[in-house]
Amino acid sequence: MTVITPFLVDGSRRPRPPKPETAAHLTDAQIEELGRELDAVRAAVIEVRGAEDAAYIRRVIAVQRSLELAGRTALLFSKHKPAWVAGTGMLTLAKILENMEIGHNVLHGQWDWMRDPDIHSTTWEWDFVTPAKAWQHTHNDLHHTWTNVLGKDRDVGYNIFRVDKDQPWQWWNLGNPLYNALLAPVFEWGIAIYDLELDEYRAGKKPKAELVRGLKALGAKFVKQAAKDYVATPAAASLTGSGRQALAATLTANAVRNVWAHAVIFCGHFPEGADTFTEEQIEGETRGDWYLRQMLGSANISGSKLMHLMTGNLSHQIEHHLFPDLPSSRYAEVAVKVREICGRYGLPYTTGPLPKQVGSAWAKIFRL
């Protein structure tokens, strides 16, 4: 987390920037007390995390790998419709679990405290076409530091969409709904291209050598992914006359995973109720201010334990942005405390069922 110093060069305190409208009723002292309360929530989880948490992530990884193995095995006989349906379903579930609850959270460092070299943010490579290191830079380093700050957080619209009224309107924003519909089934490729930071390169802020390294890493990752999904599995299935069906199944599994990931991410960042901020508003930002920005700039999805698992617990997007390095399995219990804190401080806690949040995000895409 980057916190800008609240003091000027001469030692005097910076004038406080205007607060977001939803938090305008809070005094500076209340915001700092809010920060201390949230620090205490985080510390309480750190104090008790241990064997139970480690067993959880290892169990999820075991289930995911079993589903993938069973799915690819079933696809060896996918010329038979029941085997195709079963194999595609299991492979899709495996990909969603790996991408959301495992990959995303391991790469955030949520399990680094285990000191397991096989489940660590520095060694994990996920089942997503963008290389882990490139994603960690744009997501962990940039998005989670500058959450929803216009001009700083490139995730506000991903350089494609206009998702906030304060973003200047351009004629090509008329295509917002079309771009979104086309992006969903190929979401991993959209993220991979975004992670190359082509806009930064065009602006002269990213050296050509760095872009070339990124392109090479992406190419190597694509070869690895394609070899597994589009060569090895169909080739093995061709021995039983199921090669074409197996290829269709792996394409389907990746597309469904992409649509699901797209929906979860958009629900967490773009529905009504998720605030954006100006650079002026984060000048002199304290820890309490930073916590406040994470809470106001994120949105949750309500639902069952299974739904939370399949979203990688990003259905608790508010809690994830407050505590990105806490074990995702702890977010449900943390959410109860965070919601209570929001109530006491008169702050919104934006949440709703999946259909409502998806509809809200799409409505904004259309309107803007």
Secondary structure, DSSP 8 states (H G I E B T S, - for coil): -----SB-TTS-B-------GGGTT--HHHHHHHHHHHHHHHHHHHHH-SHHHHHHHHHHHHHHHHHHHHHHHHGGGTTSHHHHHHHHHHHHHHHHHIIIIIIIHHHTTTTGGG--TTS-TTT---SSSS-HHHHIIIIIIIITTSTTBTTT-TTTTTTT---STTS---GGGGGHHHHHHHHGGGHHHHHHHHHTTHHHHHTT-S-HHHHHHHHHHHHHHHHHHHIIIIIIHHHHHHTTT-HHHHHHHHHHHHHHHHHHHHHHHHHHHSSTT---B-TGGGTT--HHHHHHHHHHT----B--HHHHHHTTTGGGHHHHHH-TTS-GGGHHHHHHHHHHHHHHTT------BHHHHHHHHHHHHHH-
